[in-house]
Amino acid sequence: MTQKTANLQAILDNHLCTGCGACAAIVPDTIEMAETQDENRRPHLKQALNSFTEQKIQSVCPSLSASTMPDPKSILESAWGPVLEVWQGHAVDEHIRYKASSGGAITALALNAIERSGFHGALHIKACKSDPTRNEARISQNRHQLLEGAGSRYAPASICDKLHLITGAAQKTVVIGKPCDIAGALSVARFMPEVKEKMGLTISIFCAGTPSNSGTSKLLQRLSPSKPGHLLELNYRGDGWPGKMRTKWQIGNKIERQSISYEEGWGEILQQHRQWRCHTCNDHTGEYADISVGDPWQTPRQHNKIGQSLIIVRTERGRKAVRKAQEDGYLVIEKQEPNILFDAQPNLFSTKGAVWGRSVALSTCGIQAPTKTKASFNCWMALPITAKMQSILGTIKRIIQKRLRHAHPTKWLPKGYFSR
Ligand SMILES: Cc1cc2nc3c(=O)[nH]c(=O)nc-3n(C[C@H](O)[C@H](O)[C@H](O)COP(=O)(O)OP(=O)(O)OC[C@H]3O[C@@H](n4cnc5c(N)ncnc54)[C@H](O)[C@@H]3O)c2cc1C
C-alpha cells in the first residue's frame, strides 16, 4: 500500500479530514480542534504552519487511511479486519446496561479495567455540561463518571486532541472512540512514546458516520418543547435498546420531555447530515482497536427493553481484557461464530464494498480519495452488480451535487465552542 501525502490545507480542501484531532495532539501549540456547523470538528490554526509542523501532521493524520494492515486472507477479514473472537452479551450491572447504547459492554470493560486492573481511568466522550448539544472528551475514573458517557452521541467529537490528559497519570488509561479516533490515537502513539506507554487498552465503537452539528439542530427542531425553554439534556441512545432520542427542557419551573424513536431520529434526520469523509471511510468497525463494540442488529428488538453488545476481540490485549471482565463478573457474554457479523451489520459490509467504488469514482474525477485497500476491493467484488454500479455512478452524481471538486469554506461556530 503506498502512503499518499497531502498538506493540511489539501486534506481539508479534499474533504478528507475525519475530525479525530491527531494533528492537534502532535502540534498542540499550532492547532486546536474547533466546532463547525456542517462537518465534524476541524483543526483551527492558532499560528501559521511551517514545514516542520506540516511534516509532523502528515506523519500522524489518518485522513488518507493508508492501511498498515497486511492484505486480508478471507472475506471475513476483508469485511471486519482482524477478528480473534466474537462475543455477544451485556454488562452485569443492570443500570449500566439500561443507560448504555447497546448492552453497556464498553462501560463495563472500562469500569473493570479501572476497578480491577489498576487503570487510571478511561478517556472518552460525553455531553458537555454547559451545553448538551456539544460533546467533550474527558477522563472518567469511576462508575458514576463512566455512566455520564454511556450511550452513543451522534454528533461531532474528537478524542486525540485530549491525549495529553493520559500522559501525566501514573497508570495506564483506556482510550474509547470511533474507528477514526482510535486510528488517529495509534498514529500519535507511534510518534509520542509517552502516549504509547499510557494507552493501556483501546476500544472502538462501530460507526456508520458522524452527523454534523446541523444534524443536531434539525433533531432539536423535532424535539422542541411546547413553549420556549432551556435545554437540560439531549440523549441520542440509551434508557433501553436502542433507546429513544430525547430531550429534557426547563420551562419556567416545569420540566418537559420530548422523544422520538431511534429509527426516526437516525433514519429521517441524522444520517443525512454525515460528513462526506465518512462516506469514503474504509473502517467502520474499529479495525485498529484492541476491542470493537457494536449493535447485534440480528437479534430481534423489543423496543426500549435492555440491550446487548456485539464484541469483536482483535488483539491479545483485547482478549485478556474481555476475559478478565467476564471472570470478575462485569460482563455476561456468549461466544459467537465470527460469521454472525455479516448478519448483524449488513449495512456496514455493503458500505465497505461501496467505499472502493466511491474511491474509484473520486480518483477518476481528479479528487483525492482515501487509499483504496485490498480489503474494500474484496468487499466490492462481493456486492451485487447493481450495488457495484451504484457505488461508482452514485458518487459521480454526488460529486456534482455536493460540489466535491471544490473546497468548501468551513463554517466555524462561535469561539466559545473551540477546544472542548
Ligand atoms: C456516530 C455513531 C455511529 C454509529 N454507528 C453504528 C453502526 O453503524 N453500527 C453499530 O452497531 N453501532 C454503531 N454505533 C455504536 C453503537 O451505537 C454503540 O456505541 C456500541 O454498540 C457500543 O455500545 P455499548 O452499550 O457497549 O457502549 P456504552 O457502554 O454505551 O459506551 C459507549 C461509549 O462510546 C463513547 N462514545 C459515544 N459517542 C461517541 C462519539 N460520537 N465519538 C466517540 N466516542 C463516543 C462513549 O463515551 C462511551 O464510552 C454508532 C455510534 C455513533 C456515535
PDBQT file of the ligand as one rigid body, heavy atoms in Angstrom, charges set to zero:
ROOT
HETATM    1  C1  LIG A 501     -21.855   8.355  15.142  1.00  0.00    +0.000 C 
HETATM    2  C2  LIG A 501     -22.106   6.935  15.560  1.00  0.00    +0.000 A 
HETATM    3  C3  LIG A 501     -22.426   5.966  14.601  1.00  0.00    +0.000 A 
HETATM    4  C4  LIG A 501     -22.635   4.623  14.984  1.00  0.00    +0.000 A 
HETATM    5  N1  LIG A 501     -22.914   3.685  14.023  1.00  0.00    +0.000 NA
HETATM    6  C5  LIG A 501     -23.081   2.383  14.390  1.00  0.00    +0.000 A 
HETATM    7  C6  LIG A 501     -23.328   1.363  13.418  1.00  0.00    +0.000 A 
HETATM    8  O1  LIG A 501     -23.393   1.631  12.210  1.00  0.00    +0.000 OA
HETATM    9  N2  LIG A 501     -23.491   0.079  13.849  1.00  0.00    +0.000 N 
HETATM   10  C7  LIG A 501     -23.419  -0.230  15.178  1.00  0.00    +0.000 A 
HETATM   11  O2  LIG A 501     -23.582  -1.395  15.517  1.00  0.00    +0.000 OA
HETATM   12  N3  LIG A 501     -23.145   0.695  16.095  1.00  0.00    +0.000 NA
HETATM   13  C8  LIG A 501     -22.990   1.992  15.756  1.00  0.00    +0.000 A 
HETATM   14  N4  LIG A 501     -22.718   2.939  16.720  1.00  0.00    +0.000 N 
HETATM   15  C9  LIG A 501     -22.258   2.458  18.047  1.00  0.00    +0.000 C 
HETATM   16  C10 LIG A 501     -23.301   1.918  18.962  1.00  0.00    +0.000 C 
HETATM   17  O3  LIG A 501     -24.334   2.846  18.985  1.00  0.00    +0.000 OA
HETATM   18  C11 LIG A 501     -22.760   1.705  20.384  1.00  0.00    +0.000 C 
HETATM   19  O4  LIG A 501     -21.948   2.778  20.735  1.00  0.00    +0.000 OA
HETATM   20  C12 LIG A 501     -21.970   0.446  20.570  1.00  0.00    +0.000 C 
HETATM   21  O5  LIG A 501     -22.794  -0.652  20.276  1.00  0.00    +0.000 OA
HETATM   22  C13 LIG A 501     -21.444   0.329  21.994  1.00  0.00    +0.000 C 
HETATM   23  O6  LIG A 501     -22.489   0.098  22.859  1.00  0.00    +0.000 OA
HETATM   24  P1  LIG A 501     -22.245  -0.175  24.409  1.00  0.00    +0.000 P 
HETATM   25  O7  LIG A 501     -23.600  -0.240  25.061  1.00  0.00    +0.000 OA
HETATM   26  O8  LIG A 501     -21.320  -1.318  24.612  1.00  0.00    +0.000 OA
HETATM   27  O9  LIG A 501     -21.462   1.145  24.792  1.00  0.00    +0.000 OA
HETATM   28  P2  LIG A 501     -21.676   2.145  26.036  1.00  0.00    +0.000 P 
HETATM   29  O10 LIG A 501     -21.399   1.397  27.295  1.00  0.00    +0.000 OA
HETATM   30  O11 LIG A 501     -22.927   2.886  25.893  1.00  0.00    +0.000 OA
HETATM   31  O12 LIG A 501     -20.452   3.121  25.766  1.00  0.00    +0.000 OA
HETATM   32  C14 LIG A 501     -20.376   3.893  24.605  1.00  0.00    +0.000 C 
HETATM   33  C15 LIG A 501     -19.035   4.578  24.591  1.00  0.00    +0.000 C 
HETATM   34  O13 LIG A 501     -18.892   5.262  23.339  1.00  0.00    +0.000 OA
HETATM   35  C16 LIG A 501     -18.398   6.576  23.576  1.00  0.00    +0.000 C 
HETATM   36  N5  LIG A 501     -18.978   7.473  22.557  1.00  0.00    +0.000 N 
HETATM   37  C17 LIG A 501     -20.269   7.847  22.442  1.00  0.00    +0.000 A 
HETATM   38  N6  LIG A 501     -20.429   8.670  21.394  1.00  0.00    +0.000 NA
HETATM   39  C18 LIG A 501     -19.209   8.835  20.834  1.00  0.00    +0.000 A 
HETATM   40  C19 LIG A 501     -18.725   9.572  19.727  1.00  0.00    +0.000 A 
HETATM   41  N7  LIG A 501     -19.529  10.323  18.972  1.00  0.00    +0.000 N 
HETATM   42  N8  LIG A 501     -17.405   9.509  19.448  1.00  0.00    +0.000 NA
HETATM   43  C20 LIG A 501     -16.558   8.759  20.192  1.00  0.00    +0.000 A 
HETATM   44  N9  LIG A 501     -16.966   8.027  21.255  1.00  0.00    +0.000 NA
HETATM   45  C21 LIG A 501     -18.273   8.057  21.573  1.00  0.00    +0.000 A 
HETATM   46  C22 LIG A 501     -18.887   6.942  24.971  1.00  0.00    +0.000 C 
HETATM   47  O14 LIG A 501     -18.016   7.879  25.553  1.00  0.00    +0.000 OA
HETATM   48  C23 LIG A 501     -18.899   5.605  25.696  1.00  0.00    +0.000 C 
HETATM   49  O15 LIG A 501     -17.694   5.393  26.396  1.00  0.00    +0.000 OA
HETATM   50  C24 LIG A 501     -22.537   4.267  16.360  1.00  0.00    +0.000 A 
HETATM   51  C25 LIG A 501     -22.236   5.248  17.311  1.00  0.00    +0.000 A 
HETATM   52  C26 LIG A 501     -22.013   6.573  16.931  1.00  0.00    +0.000 A 
HETATM   53  C27 LIG A 501     -21.676   7.596  17.977  1.00  0.00    +0.000 C 
ENDROOT
TORSDOF 0
